[in-house]
Amino acid sequence: MRTFTPVKLFFHVQDKFVPSFIRHDPDCPPGPARLYEHLFAACKDRNRCCVSQETLAVWEKKTPRSLQSYLATLVRLEYIHIEKTPTGRNVYYLLLSDRLLGLLFKLGTPLHGFSPCRPEAMRHFDSDDTACEKISPDLRSNKKKEISPLSPLPKPAAPSPSCHSRTGFPSSAPTTQRVQGRGDSSLPRSGATPSQNPLVLHRPIEEHEFEQLWGVWPQSASWAMPRNRQLALRVYRRMRRAGQLPPIAKLIGIVEQYKRTDSRWLNGYPPECSNWLNGRQFDKTPLVRPKKSFFGKLFDKPDPEPVLTPEERHQAELYRAQVKALHERFTSRTFSATPPLPGDDADALISLWPEPERQRVPVTGFLRYLAGQGKKLDVGQLVPLAREYLDSTASPMSLAGWLRQHVGGAYAAI
C-alpha cells in the first residue's frame, strides 16, 4: 500500500490543499468527490487523518448511511484506504494508486519525484520518504551545470528637489527613476547608460485634480473608506480622459453648491463620489425640498381650497349654518324666567329643620325645579306639618326629601 502526503507530492501550492483533479474522474460521482476533498484537506502535511463520521456528516450535510456509501466508492476507486484503530475509530489513508497517478499525468499536474513523460519511471514514494527539494524537474536536471550569475542592478540616482512633472505641477510623492535591468525595455538599445537618459515617473494631472475634488467632498464614516476612494479615482480618470467632466474649478464649485443647498447632503446623506460622477449629477440642479412642520404641513403655505361643485358648495353652506346654530345654542348662557323665590317663607321653613345650613342648597334647587314647573310652596300649610313631623321623630329626613313626599294640597299653581 503506497500513500502520499499532499504537501510533499504536489508542486503547485494550490494543488497541495485543493484536490481539483478528482473532479475530472468520470467514474467518481460528485458526492464522493466532495468527501475526498474534505479528507484531502484534513490530511494537510500527513498521509492520513482521523475524522469521525459525525464530523464528516456535518461537513457534507449528509446522513451517516450516505457517508458510508461515499467511503465505499472511494475505496473501490483506490483513492483511500480505511483502517480501524483499537478504539474503533477509522483512519483514512490517501493512496498513491496507479489510477491517481494516471489521472494526474493526464491532467499534466506537476509532481515531486515523478516525470510527467515517463509514468513507468515511478519511484517508491510513501509516508516514510523525506520531503523532496521544491524545484522544478528542469532545474533539477540542470542543477550541476554552471549557470552564470546575473549582473547586479545599478543603484537609482537621487531625485532632484526641483523636479516638476510634465503637467507643471510639483510631484507630492518622491519620484523614482526607471533604470535598465532584466526585462526593462524602456531605454533605447544603443549604448546609452541610465544616467544619460533618465526617465522620471510623475503623477498624472488627473490625480492632482482628483485630490482637489476629494478634499472638498463631504466625508463620513462609510464614504471615507480607501476602497471607495480608489473606485472614485478610477471613475474620475476614465471620465476625464473621455472628456465627460467640466473643468476642475467648475466641478468644485458645483460640489460646494450641493453642500449648501441640496436637502440630502444637508441631512447628512451625501452620495458616493463614484456614483455621483457616473450619474452625471453635476449636470443636474440640487434637490431642494420644502420645509415641513412636525405634523407634515409646509411652512408659509396656506392649505389649498377644495374644488367643489355648486351642489356641494350649497350643502357645505347648510352644514356650516347648522354647526353655527348648535355652537351658539350650547355656548350662550340661558336665563330662567321664573319669578323670584319667596326668601322669607323658605328661610322660615329651613330654620325649623336641624342643621339649616346643610338644608339650604338642596331646598333651593328643589324650589327652582317647582318654579320651572309653574308651582310654588304653600308655606302656610307646610309649617304646621313640618313642626308635627319633627316632634314625632328623633332622626328626621332631609327637608328636600320631606317636601317631595308632601304633594297635593301643599302646592298651588302660580
C-alpha positions in Angstrom: 0.0 0.0 0.0 1.6 3.2 -1.2 0.4 6.5 0.4 1.3 10.1 -0.1 1.4 13.4 1.7 -0.2 16.3 -0.3 2.5 18.9 0.7 5.3 16.6 -0.4 3.8 15.2 -3.6 2.4 18.2 -5.4 4.4 21.0 -6.8 2.0 23.9 -7.0 0.7 25.4 -3.8 -3.0 25.3 -4.9 -2.7 21.5 -5.6 -1.3 21.0 -2.1 -4.6 21.9 -0.5 -7.3 21.6 -3.2 -7.6 18.2 -5.0 -9.3 19.6 -8.1 -8.1 16.6 -10.1 -10.7 14.3 -8.7 -13.5 16.3 -10.4 -12.1 15.1 -13.8 -12.5 11.4 -12.9 -15.7 10.3 -14.8 -16.2 7.3 -12.5 -16.2 9.3 -9.3 -19.7 10.9 -8.5 -19.9 14.4 -7.1 -20.7 13.2 -3.5 -17.6 11.0 -3.1 -15.5 13.7 -4.8 -16.6 16.3 -2.2 -15.8 13.9 0.6 -12.4 13.2 -0.9 -11.7 17.0 -0.9 -12.5 17.2 2.8 -10.3 14.2 3.6 -7.5 15.7 1.4 -7.7 19.0 3.3 -7.8 17.2 6.7 -4.6 15.3 6.0 -2.5 18.5 5.3 1.1 17.5 5.9 0.4 13.9 6.7 -0.6 10.8 4.7 -3.6 10.0 6.9 -6.3 11.6 9.0 -8.7 10.5 11.7 -12.1 12.2 11.4 -15.3 11.0 13.0 -18.3 10.2 10.9 -20.3 12.8 12.8 -17.8 15.5 11.7 -17.9 14.3 8.1 -21.7 14.3 8.2 -21.6 18.0 9.4 -19.2 18.9 6.6 -21.1 17.1 3.9 -24.6 17.7 5.3 -25.4 14.1 4.7 -26.6 11.1 6.8 -24.1 8.5 8.1 -25.5 5.9 5.6 -24.8 8.2 2.7 -21.2 8.8 4.0 -20.6 5.1 4.2 -21.7 4.7 0.6 -19.3 7.6 -0.4 -16.4 6.0 1.5 -17.1 2.6 -0.2 -16.9 4.3 -3.6 -13.6 5.9 -2.8 -12.2 2.6 -1.5 -13.3 0.9 -4.7 -11.7 3.5 -6.9 -8.4 3.1 -4.9 -8.3 6.7 -3.7 -8.3 6.0 0.1 -7.7 3.1 2.4 -9.6 2.7 5.7 -8.2 1.0 8.9 -9.7 0.7 12.3 -7.8 1.6 15.5 -8.1 -0.5 18.7 -10.6 2.1 20.0 -12.9 1.6 16.9 -12.1 4.9 15.1 -11.5 5.0 11.4 -8.1 6.1 10.0 -8.2 7.3 6.3 -5.1 6.9 4.2 -4.5 8.7 0.9 -3.5 6.1 -1.6 -0.9 6.8 -4.3 -2.5 4.3 -6.7 -1.9 3.9 -10.4 -5.4 5.3 -11.1 -4.5 8.5 -9.3 -1.1 8.8 -11.0 -2.6 8.2 -14.4 -5.2 10.9 -13.8 -2.5 13.4 -12.6 -0.3 12.7 -15.7 -3.3 13.0 -18.0 -4.1 16.5 -16.5 -0.4 17.5 -16.6 -0.2 18.2 -12.9 3.5 18.7 -11.9 4.6 16.4 -9.1 7.7 16.0 -7.0 9.7 12.9 -7.8 7.8 11.8 -10.9 8.4 12.6 -14.6 5.2 13.5 -16.5 6.6 11.9 -19.7 7.5 8.5 -18.3 4.8 7.2 -15.9 6.6 3.9 -15.7 9.6 5.6 -14.1 7.8 6.0 -10.8 9.9 5.5 -7.7 8.6 4.3 -4.4 7.0 7.3 -2.6 5.4 6.7 0.8 5.0 8.4 4.1 8.5 7.5 5.3 10.2 9.4 2.5 11.7 12.7 3.3 10.4 15.9 1.7 11.8 16.5 -1.8 13.5 19.6 -2.8 10.9 22.0 -4.1 12.4 22.8 -7.5 11.1 22.1 -11.0 12.3 19.0 -12.9 14.1 21.2 -15.5 16.1 22.9 -12.8 16.9 19.6 -11.1 18.3 18.1 -14.3 20.4 21.2 -15.0 21.4 21.7 -11.4 25.0 20.6 -11.9 25.6 22.8 -14.9 27.4 26.1 -14.5 24.9 28.9 -14.6 26.4 32.4 -14.9 25.3 34.7 -12.2 23.2 37.7 -13.2 24.7 41.1 -13.1 23.6 43.3 -10.1 21.2 46.1 -10.8 22.7 49.7 -10.7 21.6 51.9 -7.9 19.0 54.6 -8.8 20.1 58.2 -8.8 18.8 60.5 -6.1 15.8 62.6 -7.2 16.3 66.2 -7.9 14.5 68.6 -5.4 13.5 70.9 -8.3 11.9 68.1 -10.3 8.5 69.0 -11.7 6.1 66.9 -13.6 5.3 67.4 -17.3 2.0 68.9 -16.4 3.5 71.8 -14.5 2.5 70.6 -11.0 5.1 69.6 -8.5 5.0 65.9 -7.5 3.7 65.3 -4.0 5.4 61.8 -3.8 9.1 61.2 -4.1 9.9 60.4 -7.7 11.9 57.4 -8.8 14.0 56.8 -11.9 13.5 53.9 -14.2 16.7 52.1 -14.8 17.7 49.4 -17.3 17.7 45.9 -15.9 16.4 42.5 -16.7 13.2 42.7 -18.7 13.2 46.5 -18.9 12.8 47.8 -22.5 12.1 51.5 -21.6 15.6 52.6 -22.7 16.9 52.6 -26.2 19.1 49.7 -27.4 22.1 52.0 -28.0 25.0 52.1 -25.7 23.4 54.9 -23.5 23.6 54.4 -19.8 20.7 55.0 -17.4 22.3 58.2 -16.1 22.5 59.6 -19.6 18.8 59.0 -20.5 16.8 59.2 -17.2 13.0 58.7 -17.4 11.3 60.1 -14.4 7.8 58.9 -13.4 5.4 61.6 -12.4 1.8 61.6 -11.1 -0.6 62.5 -14.0 -2.8 65.6 -13.9 -5.9 63.5 -13.2 -4.6 62.6 -9.8 -3.9 66.2 -8.8 -7.4 67.3 -9.9 -8.9 64.3 -8.0 -7.0 65.3 -4.9 -8.7 68.7 -5.0 -12.1 67.2 -5.6 -11.6 64.6 -2.8 -10.5 67.4 -0.4 -13.9 69.3 -0.8 -16.1 66.2 -0.9 -18.1 65.6 2.3 -16.6 62.7 4.2 -18.5 60.4 6.6 -17.7 57.2 8.4 -18.8 55.0 5.5 -17.8 57.0 2.4 -14.2 57.8 3.5 -13.0 54.2 3.1 -9.9 53.6 0.9 -11.8 51.2 -1.4 -14.4 53.9 -2.3 -11.6 56.4 -2.9 -9.8 54.2 -5.3 -13.1 53.5 -7.1 -13.8 57.2 -7.4 -10.3 57.8 -8.7 -10.8 55.2 -11.5 -14.1 56.7 -12.5 -12.6 60.2 -12.5 -9.7 59.1 -14.7 -12.0 57.4 -17.2 -14.4 60.3 -17.5 -11.7 62.9 -17.6 -9.9 61.2 -20.4 -13.2 60.8 -22.3 -13.9 64.5 -21.9 -17.1 64.0 -20.0 -16.2 66.2 -17.0 -16.2 70.0 -16.7 -13.1 71.9 -15.6 -11.9 71.1 -12.1 -12.7 74.6 -10.8 -16.3 74.4 -12.1 -16.7 70.9 -10.7 -15.5 72.0 -7.2 -18.0 75.0 -7.4 -20.8 72.5 -8.2 -19.8 70.4 -5.2 -19.9 73.4 -2.9 -23.3 74.4 -4.2 -24.6 70.9 -3.5 -23.2 71.1 0.0 -25.1 74.4 0.7 -28.4 73.7 -1.0 -29.1 70.0 -1.6 -31.5 68.6 1.1 -30.0 65.1 1.0 -26.5 66.5 1.6 -27.7 68.8 4.4 -29.4 65.9 6.1 -26.0 64.0 6.2 -26.6 61.6 3.3 -24.2 62.6 0.5 -23.8 60.0 -2.3 -20.6 58.2 -3.1 -18.3 60.2 -5.3 -18.1 57.4 -7.9 -21.9 57.2 -8.1 -22.2 60.9 -8.3 -19.8 61.1 -11.2 -21.2 58.1 -13.0 -24.7 59.5 -12.8 -23.5 62.9 -14.1 -25.2 64.6 -11.2 -23.0 67.7 -11.8 -25.2 68.4 -14.8 -28.4 68.5 -12.7 -29.7 71.0 -10.2 -29.6 70.3 -6.4 -32.7 68.8 -4.8 -34.3 71.4 -2.6 -37.2 70.1 -0.6 -39.7 72.5 1.1 -39.5 72.6 4.9 -42.4 70.9 6.8 -43.7 71.2 10.3 -43.8 68.4 12.8 -47.3 67.5 11.5 -46.1 67.3 7.9 -47.5 70.7 6.8 -45.5 73.1 4.7 -44.3 76.3 6.3 -45.5 79.7 4.8 -48.1 78.0 2.6 -51.8 78.0 3.3 -53.9 75.0 2.7 -55.4 75.0 -0.8 -59.1 75.5 -1.2 -61.0 72.3 -2.2 -62.6 72.3 -5.6 -66.4 71.8 -5.1 -69.4 71.7 -7.4 -72.2 74.2 -6.9 -74.4 71.5 -5.2 -71.6 70.5 -2.9 -70.9 74.1 -2.1 -74.6 74.7 -1.2 -74.7 71.6 1.0 -71.5 72.8 2.7 -73.1 76.2 3.5 -76.1 74.5 5.0 -73.9 72.3 7.2 -71.9 75.4 8.3 -75.1 77.2 9.3 -76.3 74.2 11.3 -72.9 73.9 13.1 -73.0 77.6 13.9 -76.5 77.4 15.3 -75.6 74.4 17.5 -72.5 76.3 18.7 -74.5 79.3 19.7 -77.1 77.2 21.4 -74.6 75.4 23.6 -72.3 78.3 24.3 -74.7 81.1 25.0 -76.0 81.5 28.6 -79.7 80.9 29.3 -81.6 82.9 32.0 -84.6 81.4 33.7 -87.8 83.5 33.5 -89.1 82.1 36.8 -90.2 84.6 39.4 -88.0 85.2 42.4 -88.4 82.7 45.2 -90.1 83.7 48.4 -87.0 84.1 50.5 -88.6 84.7 53.9 -91.0 81.8 53.6 -88.2 79.4 52.6 -86.0 80.7 55.4 -88.8 80.1 57.9 -89.2 76.5 56.7 -85.5 75.9 56.7 -85.0 77.3 60.2 -87.3 74.7 61.7 -85.0 71.8 60.4 -81.8 70.7 62.3 -78.6 71.9 60.6 -80.3 74.5 58.4 -77.1 75.4 56.5 -76.9 71.9 55.1 -80.5 72.0 54.0 -80.4 75.4 52.2 -78.7 74.2 48.9 -80.9 71.1 48.2 -84.1 73.0 49.2 -83.1 76.0 46.9 -82.7 73.6 44.0 -86.0 71.9 44.7 -87.8 75.3 44.8 -86.2 76.2 41.4 -87.5 73.0 40.0 -91.0 73.7 41.2 -90.8 77.2 39.7 -89.9 75.8 36.4 -93.0 73.6 36.6 -95.2 76.6 37.4 -95.7 75.7 41.0 -94.8 77.1 44.4 -94.9 76.1 48.0 -97.9 76.8 50.3 -95.8 77.7 53.3 -98.9 78.3 55.5 -99.8 74.6 55.3 -96.2 73.2 55.3 -95.0 74.9 58.5 -97.5 73.1 60.9 -96.9 69.8 59.2 -93.2 70.3 59.5 -93.4 71.0 63.2 -95.6 68.0 63.7 -93.2 65.8 61.8 -90.2 67.0 63.7 -91.9 66.4 67.1 -92.8 62.8 66.1 -89.3 61.6 65.2 -85.8 61.8 66.6 -83.9 61.4 63.3 -85.8 63.4 60.6 -85.0 63.1 57.0 -83.8 65.9 54.9 -86.0 68.8 54.2 -85.9 68.3 50.4 -87.0 64.7 50.7 -89.8 65.6 53.0 -91.0 68.2 50.6 -91.1 65.7 47.7 -93.4 63.5 49.8 -96.0 66.2 50.5 -97.6 66.7 47.2 -101.1 67.8 46.6 -102.5 70.4 48.9 -99.1 71.6 49.8 -98.5 73.1 46.4 -100.5 75.6 44.5 -100.3 77.0 40.9 -98.7 80.3 40.4 
